[in-house]
Amino acid sequence: MLASLYDADDHGNGNGNFRVLAAVLAAGGSTRMGCCKLTRRFADSTLVENAVGNLGRTSADKVLVVTGAYADEIEFCLRESAYQVECLCNQRWMDGQGTSVSTAARYAIENGYQAMLVLVADQPFVDTDHLEKLISVAREQLAADGTRGRFAMVSSIRSANHRQGNPCVFGCGCFEELLGLEGDEGARSLLRKEDRPKVVPVEFPIPDIFMDADTPQAFELLEEEYLTREPVADEDDFPLLGNHRRARGRFSYLDSAATSCVARCVEDAIVEFEECSRANIHRGIYELSEDATECYEAARDEVAEFFNVLSNEVIFTHGATEALNIAAFGWAASNLKQGDLVLVDTCNHHSNIVPWQMLEKTLGIELRYIGCDESGLPDKARFESLLAEKPKAVALSHVSNVTGLMCDAAELIGLAHDAGAAVVLDCAQSAGHTKVDLTQFDVDFACVSAHKMHGPFGIGMLYAKQSHQMEMVPVYGGGGMIRKVDESGFIPAESPMCFEAGTPNITGAIGFARACRYLTELGVERIEKHGRYLTDRMISVLRDMPGVRIMGSECSGLRTSMVSFSIDGVHPHDAAEYFGNQGICVRAGQHCAMPLHAALGERASIRASFAAHTRAGEIDRLLQCIEGLR
Amino acid sequence: MGYMHESEMAAAVGLWEEEFGRCVVAEGSNPLCGDEVRICVACDGWGVVRAAAWTGYACSLCTMTCDYLIEKCIGEPISAFQSLDAPSVCAAAGIREVSRSRKGCVQLPIDTCRDAAGMWAAQDSSVEVAQS
């Protein structure tokens, strides 16, 4: 029978693939839990639904749930859920897990499967990527080697003892032996036999795939840990991700620091405005225009609330770069004079460096660079010594767009203010990834870009403290920014209108506000926690890879949502192209931060950056690709 | 000659100047990725390339292009650099497909070679002016 399974001309599902059964072992009595742990609420779902859901997203041909002690509860739970599975009760569940494997093996034989993936249902950190990798390796083995299906792909982790375990995949050559399993040991006894099948360890970089819970206390801890690791946002919230996964298969978007995926609700808000309220604002004396004005100003209110500032302190711009230029040319150019000192954070993006360098040329201000310490953060000692020279302004970056490290903005701003300097803070990489309370920071100017916050392109914000707005002059002249024009000159409108010349990006502002609301709905604190978890996960593996250098401190918990690194002997562009060919989008180059690269002694780097939708499995897949590249 | 380490190239420039009379060294960089290449070309009195080498930090595409240009320029007039263009260099060097975002990787060596040719021509004309 096994030979016929293996030798079949049509291997399975008609598309050339071997047929793989995915068996979820869910028969246990959960004796230490005192109830069925698989159907207990776990992070808005249940463990068994989590397992079945992950398997349902793989290329497995069928998902079978082997039930036992709580057969009715599990069947009811799965019937209520959206998953298409078959449940099979193992009447001998009390004789141990081996009998459940045996039950699944019998089903596999009777239904002509060439391989069987075995997953215990209480390992919530086993995700779709893990499972798909096992299945694809098994299919390759079936297609290529001479074991005639007598193999086992076992999950393996990189650790001192190279622990191995579930989930695993057995080829059809093992099915007869699995039929005879007894007791609690499961299939492990098969792998210890002298004439054991070929064992292929499938390595995963992170040990958490083996985490499970047997007691109520452990269950709660597991759930807490799981909630930190689970993506905060549903992938379905981002049409781009689904479209690319459908078109290309595996697709991991790890370039959110360059631009984030726009959220579906943002798209909907934009379409709704365009279709129902589109008109120019502030000037039309008809209902549609008044509606549009209402929408635009409501958007300003919502953005202001997100950053905890007053509405008239929000100046809509095309993005963070324009915002920083307005701060430099609208405020600094008319308030600083030749010889005045401006301190510039070396960690800055070029957009918070170059405008100051332009003023250095045109106005004759002096620039000093703060430099960075050994961790990659602004050099506080040097900063304090430079403050003694009484600078008039300081240009800081809240979160570096290279290292992802977050400075203590409130502290640095306080020190600058004590020295009499105004602070221009670039929040492009922090907004949406950590709570940015500009009033709490007491910052003078700050900027963000909506497209890095799941919003649309072409819209951003300059926050200008009310007291500074009095000192600013409009950078652009035109319609919308004036109160009166005659041949003798013009009188500007009130702030913030006087800084928004011409027809603004009204639709963009609507989308920006919706993005802020979306982030609030998700919970910025949860996003931050998730980002920290992902960066720590990546760094914990990267730092042990010989030849890989991480940009900035390797310490845990300092980053928001990105990690940049370089690989000895591999140019970042070449690496990024290789990752791109594997369906992983990362950034490579200098990320518009040449001074920081120079300070950190790197020519260029590869940057992986994350968002609320990023899954741990995507990080693991990137790590595996890096490992393969070294 | 192909790729040389920085120090090797410095030594080569001295030797080539002695042997051929004149070298030009052109530099270029790509701000997007941090690539920097320096190309040294030694010509005889007729402007024919007798020796050439490059050094720097470069990705695989940039390296392939540098290697190709340096290998092929020997025995050719340096003015030929002026007519280089990316599609023909890629075709000749066997680089089959270059994505839009990596065109600069190929363009950098080409531009640097053109600069070298320009420097040579400028020096040549200044010599003529001085002689006249």
HADDOCK unambig.tbl for C-alpha pairs under 7 A between the chains (distance, minus, plus):
assign (segid A and resid 571 and name CA) (segid B and resid 59 and name CA) 5.14 0.50 0.50
assign (segid A and resid 573 and name CA) (segid B and resid 59 and name CA) 6.51 0.50 0.50
assign (segid A and resid 574 and name CA) (segid B and resid 59 and name CA) 6.32 0.50 0.50
assign (segid A and resid 574 and name CA) (segid B and resid 60 and name CA) 6.60 0.50 0.50
assign (segid A and resid 588 and name CA) (segid B and resid 33 and name CA) 6.94 0.50 0.50
assign (segid A and resid 589 and name CA) (segid B and resid 32 and name CA) 5.63 0.50 0.50
assign (segid A and resid 589 and name CA) (segid B and resid 33 and name CA) 3.79 0.50 0.50
assign (segid A and resid 589 and name CA) (segid B and resid 34 and name CA) 6.42 0.50 0.50
assign (segid A and resid 590 and name CA) (segid B and resid 32 and name CA) 6.03 0.50 0.50
assign (segid A and resid 590 and name CA) (segid B and resid 33 and name CA) 5.50 0.50 0.50
assign (segid A and resid 590 and name CA) (segid B and resid 34 and name CA) 6.31 0.50 0.50
assign (segid A and resid 603 and name CA) (segid B and resid 34 and name CA) 5.42 0.50 0.50
assign (segid A and resid 604 and name CA) (segid B and resid 33 and name CA) 6.01 0.50 0.50
assign (segid A and resid 604 and name CA) (segid B and resid 34 and name CA) 5.66 0.50 0.50
